[in-house]
Amino acid sequence: MNSSVVIFPGSNCDRDMAVALKKFGFKNNMVWHDDIDLPKSDLVVLPGGFSYGDHLRSGSIASKSKIIQSVIKFAKSGGLLLGICNGFQILTETELLPGVLLRNKFSEFICKNVFVKINNTENNYFKKIKKNVLELHIAHNEGNYFCSNIQMKEIVDNNQIALSYCDKNGEINEKSNPNGSSKNIAAILNKEKNILGMMPHPERMIDKYLSGDDGVIFFENLLNNLK
C-alpha cells in the first residue's frame, strides 16, 4: 500500500506519521506543500503541527497551498484522506469536512492521553477493529469542535461521528471532554466515509515502552482493511 504525507511549514508530526506508516507496511512518500501533484497513493495524510504558525486561523493558510487542489481531487474521487490535529483543522478549512475547530474551552493548550470511543465501524479506518475504546494522545490549543445545528443534525443522521471523548470504560460524559467539543466529538467522517479528521494522534501511540500502543491497533487495522 502506498501513502503520502503532506508537509507544510510548521508541520511537526510529519516524521512521526511517516515512521508509523512505514512500521506497519505502507510505502510512504513525503510531499511538500508547494508541489502540485500527489504520488500514486492509497492513503493521504495531513499531519499535526502548526501550519504557517496558525496565522489567521489554524489550518486556514495551509488550505490554500498548491498541493491542496490535488488533495481535494484525490478525496473527491474516493481516496482515503486522513487529517490529524492540524490536519483536521485543514480539512474543515477546505470544507471537505463540516464545522470548525475553536479554541479549547479553558483557552489553554492541552497535552495528555485521552480515551476515545469508536462510534462508526462502517469505514476503512475502523472496520473490524479489535477494541471499541482506544487510549490516544492529544496536543492542541484549538480542538473544540463546533458546527451549526443544521450541520450537527446531518452529522448525526449520517453517522459521521467517528470518535467521541470518553472515560476508560467508554462512558461519554462532560467530565471526559477535554476541550469543550460539541457532543464530545474527537473525530468526524465525511458522508462518504473516506475522509477522516481526528484530533487525537495515533502515530504517537505505537510503542508500549515509549507512550502506549493503541495506535498500533489503529494502523494495523487500517492496513488490513486496504489489502
C-alpha positions as CSV (number, residue, x, y, z in Angstrom):
1,M,0.0,0.0,0.0
2,N,1.2,3.5,-0.9
3,S,0.8,6.5,1.4
4,S,1.7,10.2,1.1
5,V,2.2,12.6,4.0
6,V,1.9,16.3,3.1
7,I,4.4,18.7,4.8
8,F,3.5,22.3,5.5
9,P,5.7,25.0,7.0
10,G,5.1,24.4,10.7
11,S,4.2,20.7,10.5
12,N,5.8,18.9,13.4
13,C,4.2,15.4,13.3
14,D,5.0,14.6,9.7
15,R,8.1,12.4,10.6
16,D,6.2,10.7,13.4
17,M,3.5,9.8,10.9
18,A,6.0,8.6,8.3
19,V,7.6,6.3,10.9
20,A,4.3,4.9,11.9
21,L,3.2,4.2,8.3
22,K,6.4,2.5,7.4
23,K,6.4,0.5,10.6
24,F,3.0,-1.0,9.6
25,G,3.8,-1.7,6.0
26,F,3.0,1.4,4.0
27,K,5.4,2.6,1.3
28,N,5.4,6.2,2.1
29,N,6.2,9.4,0.2
30,M,6.8,12.9,1.8
31,V,5.1,15.6,-0.2
32,W,6.0,19.3,0.0
33,H,3.1,21.8,0.3
34,D,4.4,23.7,-2.8
35,D,4.2,20.6,-5.0
36,I,1.3,20.4,-7.5
37,D,0.7,16.6,-7.9
38,L,0.4,13.8,-5.4
39,P,2.2,10.5,-6.0
40,K,0.0,7.5,-6.6
41,S,-1.5,6.8,-3.1
42,D,-3.9,4.6,-1.3
43,L,-3.8,7.0,1.7
44,V,-3.0,10.7,2.0
45,V,-2.3,12.2,5.4
46,L,-2.4,15.8,6.5
47,P,-0.3,15.7,9.7
48,G,-0.4,17.6,13.0
49,G,1.6,20.7,13.8
50,F,1.1,24.4,13.4
51,S,1.0,25.0,9.7
52,Y,2.1,28.6,8.9
53,G,2.3,29.3,12.6
54,D,-1.6,29.0,12.9
55,H,-1.8,32.6,11.5
56,L,-5.3,33.8,10.8
57,R,-6.9,30.6,11.9
58,S,-5.4,27.1,12.4
59,G,-5.1,25.5,9.0
60,S,-6.5,28.4,7.0
61,I,-3.3,29.3,5.1
62,A,-2.4,25.6,4.6
63,S,-5.8,25.1,3.0
64,K,-4.7,27.4,0.2
65,S,-1.4,25.6,-0.6
66,K,-0.7,24.4,-4.1
67,I,-0.9,20.7,-3.2
68,I,-4.4,21.1,-1.7
69,Q,-6.2,21.0,-5.1
70,S,-4.7,17.6,-5.8
71,V,-5.6,16.5,-2.2
72,I,-9.2,17.6,-2.8
73,K,-9.4,15.9,-6.2
74,F,-8.0,12.7,-4.6
75,A,-10.5,12.8,-1.8
76,K,-13.5,13.5,-4.1
77,S,-12.5,10.6,-6.3
78,G,-12.9,8.3,-3.2
79,G,-9.3,8.2,-2.0
80,L,-8.7,7.8,1.8
81,L,-7.7,11.1,3.3
82,L,-6.7,11.3,7.0
83,G,-6.2,14.6,8.8
84,I,-4.8,14.5,12.3
85,C,-5.0,17.6,14.7
86,N,-3.8,20.4,12.4
87,G,-4.7,18.2,9.5
88,F,-8.3,18.0,10.9
89,Q,-8.3,21.8,11.0
90,I,-7.2,22.0,7.4
91,L,-10.0,19.6,6.4
92,T,-12.6,21.9,7.9
93,E,-10.9,25.0,6.3
94,T,-11.2,23.3,2.9
95,E,-14.8,22.4,3.6
96,L,-14.0,18.7,3.0
97,L,-15.4,18.2,6.5
98,P,-18.2,20.4,8.1
99,G,-17.7,22.6,11.1
100,V,-14.7,24.4,12.7
101,L,-12.2,23.8,15.5
102,L,-12.4,26.5,18.1
103,R,-10.1,27.5,21.0
104,N,-10.3,24.9,23.8
105,K,-12.9,25.6,26.4
106,F,-10.5,26.9,29.0
107,S,-8.3,28.7,26.5
108,E,-5.2,26.6,27.3
109,F,-3.0,24.2,25.4
110,I,-3.8,20.5,26.2
111,C,-1.2,17.8,26.0
112,K,-2.2,14.4,27.5
113,N,-3.5,11.0,26.9
114,V,-7.3,10.6,26.5
115,F,-9.8,7.8,25.8
116,V,-11.9,7.8,22.7
117,K,-14.9,5.6,21.8
118,I,-15.3,4.3,18.3
119,N,-18.8,5.1,17.1
120,N,-18.7,4.1,13.4
121,T,-17.0,0.9,12.0
122,E,-18.6,1.1,8.6
123,N,-15.4,2.6,7.0
124,N,-11.9,1.5,6.2
125,Y,-10.4,3.3,9.2
126,F,-12.3,1.3,11.9
127,K,-13.9,-1.7,10.2
128,K,-13.1,-4.9,12.1
129,I,-11.0,-3.0,14.8
130,K,-10.3,-5.1,17.8
131,K,-11.3,-2.6,20.5
132,N,-14.1,0.0,20.8
133,V,-12.2,2.2,23.2
134,L,-8.7,3.5,22.4
135,E,-6.2,5.4,24.5
136,L,-4.6,8.1,22.3
137,H,-2.7,11.3,22.8
138,I,-3.9,14.9,22.2
139,A,-1.8,18.1,21.9
140,H,-3.8,21.1,20.7
141,N,-5.0,24.6,21.5
142,E,-7.9,24.6,19.0
143,G,-9.6,21.2,19.3
144,N,-13.1,22.4,20.4
145,Y,-15.3,21.0,17.6
146,F,-18.3,23.2,16.7
147,C,-20.8,23.3,13.9
148,S,-24.3,24.7,13.3
149,N,-27.4,22.9,14.5
150,I,-28.3,22.0,10.9
151,Q,-24.8,20.6,10.3
152,M,-24.9,18.6,13.5
153,K,-28.2,17.1,12.6
154,E,-26.7,16.0,9.3
155,I,-23.6,14.6,11.0
156,V,-25.7,12.6,13.5
157,D,-28.2,11.4,10.9
158,N,-25.4,10.2,8.6
159,N,-23.4,8.5,11.4
160,Q,-20.4,10.8,10.8
161,I,-19.1,11.0,14.4
162,A,-16.2,8.6,14.2
163,L,-14.7,9.1,17.7
164,S,-16.1,10.6,20.9
165,Y,-14.0,11.5,24.0
166,C,-14.9,9.1,26.8
167,D,-13.6,7.6,30.1
168,K,-11.7,4.4,30.2
169,N,-14.9,2.4,30.4
170,G,-16.3,4.0,27.3
171,E,-18.8,6.3,29.0
172,I,-19.2,9.6,27.1
173,N,-19.8,12.4,29.6
174,E,-18.8,16.1,30.2
175,K,-16.0,15.1,32.6
176,S,-14.2,13.1,29.8
177,N,-14.5,16.1,27.4
178,P,-11.0,17.7,27.4
179,N,-11.7,20.8,25.2
180,G,-15.4,21.5,25.2
181,S,-16.1,19.9,21.9
182,S,-19.7,19.6,20.9
183,K,-21.1,16.1,21.8
184,N,-17.6,15.1,22.9
185,I,-16.6,14.9,19.2
186,A,-13.0,13.8,18.7
187,A,-13.2,12.8,15.1
188,I,-15.7,13.0,12.2
189,L,-16.1,11.5,8.8
190,N,-17.5,12.9,5.6
191,K,-20.7,11.5,4.3
192,E,-18.9,9.0,2.0
193,K,-16.7,7.8,4.9
194,N,-13.4,8.1,3.1
195,I,-12.3,11.4,4.8
196,L,-11.5,11.3,8.5
197,G,-10.5,14.2,10.6
198,M,-9.4,13.5,14.2
199,M,-7.7,15.5,17.0
200,P,-6.0,12.5,18.8
201,H,-2.6,11.3,17.5
202,P,-2.4,7.6,16.8
203,E,1.1,8.0,15.5
204,R,2.3,8.9,19.0
205,M,1.0,5.6,20.4
206,I,2.9,2.9,18.6
207,D,5.3,1.7,21.2
208,K,4.2,0.4,24.6
209,Y,7.6,1.3,26.1
210,L,7.6,4.9,25.0
211,S,4.0,6.0,25.1
212,G,1.3,3.4,24.6
213,D,0.3,1.0,21.8
214,D,-3.3,1.6,20.9
215,G,-2.1,3.4,17.8
216,V,-0.8,0.0,16.7
217,I,-4.4,-1.2,16.7
218,F,-5.4,1.7,14.5
219,F,-2.7,1.4,11.9
220,E,-2.7,-2.4,11.6
221,N,-6.4,-2.4,11.2
222,L,-6.3,0.4,8.6
223,L,-3.7,-1.5,6.6
224,N,-5.6,-4.8,6.8
225,N,-8.7,-3.1,5.5
226,L,-6.9,-1.7,2.5
227,K,-5.3,-5.0,1.4
